[in-house]
Structures are given as C-alpha cells and as structure tokens.
C-alpha cells in the first residue's frame, strides 16, 4: 500500500510538471497543486483508457494509469481549469469614479 502511494506521488509530480510544461501559458500553481493535478490526471487517464479502449475492465472505471495516461489526463484537467478560470476580455474599473 505504501509503495502504491509513493508511486502515485512520483507519477503525479512528473505528470503535473510535464502537463504544465507542455501546455503554454502561465500557471501560478504551487508544488502541491501540481501534485494534485498529476494525481487527478492519473485517474482521469485511467478512466479515459477504460472508456476508450476497454482495458482493465476487471479493475473498474476509476483506476490510476501509467505515466503517458497521467500526462494526458493532467493536460485535459489543466485545459479545463484554464477554460473555467479564464477572465473575459473586458477589464472592469472597480472602485474608480
């Protein structure tokens, strides 16, 4: 169990950092946020692998994936995060008369 958690942390860090490096733009994330991005990306990659290719049906839909699936999942999550937090092109003047 400890080995699984350590592996998940290592793969999560690698996947999170690579996703942030591959997707252009600024991401003011801490190391902890990058780790969470990679770990969630791993599970999203496992789900996408299960849904698209039908692999590991005995493990179920929610499962961790390998490094490539983790990077793909982290890229998707980072793109969704940016899309959800993107500001509109307008800048409002707040507090100015």
C-alpha positions as CSV (number, residue, x, y, z in Angstrom):
1,X,0.0,0.0,0.0
2,X,2.8,2.4,0.9
3,X,4.5,1.6,-2.4
4,X,1.4,2.4,-4.3
5,X,1.0,5.8,-2.6
6,X,4.7,6.7,-3.2
7,X,4.4,5.6,-6.8
8,X,1.2,7.7,-7.2
9,X,3.0,10.7,-5.7
10,X,6.1,10.3,-8.0
11,X,4.0,9.8,-11.2
12,X,1.7,12.6,-10.1
13,X,4.6,15.1,-9.8
14,X,6.1,14.1,-13.1
15,X,2.7,14.2,-14.9
16,X,1.8,17.5,-13.4
17,X,5.1,19.2,-14.2
18,X,5.1,17.8,-17.7
19,X,1.5,18.9,-18.3
20,X,2.3,22.4,-17.2
21,X,5.4,22.5,-19.4
22,X,3.6,21.2,-22.5
23,X,0.6,23.5,-22.3
24,X,1.8,27.0,-23.0
25,X,0.7,29.8,-20.6
26,X,1.2,30.9,-17.0
27,X,0.0,28.7,-14.2
28,X,0.7,30.1,-10.8
29,X,0.5,26.7,-9.0
30,X,2.4,25.5,-6.0
31,X,4.1,22.2,-6.0
32,X,1.2,20.7,-4.0
33,X,-1.3,21.9,-6.7
34,X,0.9,20.4,-9.4
35,X,1.0,17.1,-7.5
36,X,-2.8,17.1,-7.2
37,X,-3.1,17.9,-10.9
38,X,-0.9,15.0,-11.7
39,X,-2.7,12.5,-9.4
40,X,-6.1,13.5,-10.6
41,X,-4.8,13.4,-14.2
42,X,-3.6,9.8,-13.5
43,X,-7.1,8.8,-12.5
44,X,-8.7,10.7,-15.4
45,X,-6.2,8.9,-17.7
46,X,-7.2,5.6,-16.3
47,X,-10.8,6.4,-16.8
48,X,-10.2,7.5,-20.4
49,X,-8.2,4.3,-21.1
50,X,-11.0,2.3,-19.7
51,X,-13.7,4.1,-21.6
52,X,-12.0,4.3,-24.9
53,X,-10.1,1.0,-25.1
54,X,-11.9,-1.2,-22.6
55,X,-8.7,-2.2,-20.9
56,X,-8.7,-3.5,-17.4
57,X,-12.4,-4.0,-17.2
58,X,-12.0,-6.1,-14.1
59,X,-10.5,-3.1,-12.2
60,X,-13.4,-0.7,-13.0
61,X,-13.7,2.7,-14.4
62,X,-11.8,4.6,-11.7
63,X,-8.2,3.5,-11.7
64,X,-4.7,5.0,-11.9
65,X,-3.0,4.9,-15.2
66,X,0.6,4.9,-16.4
67,X,2.8,7.9,-17.0
68,X,1.5,8.6,-20.5
69,X,-2.1,8.3,-19.5
70,X,-1.4,10.5,-16.4
71,X,0.2,13.2,-18.6
72,X,-2.8,13.1,-21.0
73,X,-5.3,13.3,-18.1
74,X,-3.3,16.2,-16.5
75,X,-3.3,18.1,-19.8
76,X,-7.1,17.7,-20.1
77,X,-7.6,18.8,-16.5
78,X,-5.2,21.8,-16.9
79,X,-7.0,22.8,-20.1
80,X,-10.4,22.6,-18.3
81,X,-9.1,24.5,-15.3
82,X,-7.8,27.3,-17.6
83,X,-11.1,27.4,-19.5
84,X,-13.1,27.6,-16.3
85,X,-11.0,30.3,-14.7
86,X,-10.3,32.4,-17.9
87,X,-11.2,36.0,-17.5
88,X,-13.3,37.7,-20.1
89,X,-11.5,40.1,-22.4
90,X,-13.0,43.1,-20.6
91,X,-11.4,44.8,-17.7
92,X,-13.8,46.5,-15.4
93,X,-12.9,49.5,-13.4
94,X,-13.7,48.7,-9.8
95,X,-13.8,51.5,-7.3
96,X,-13.0,54.2,-9.7
97,X,-15.3,57.1,-10.4
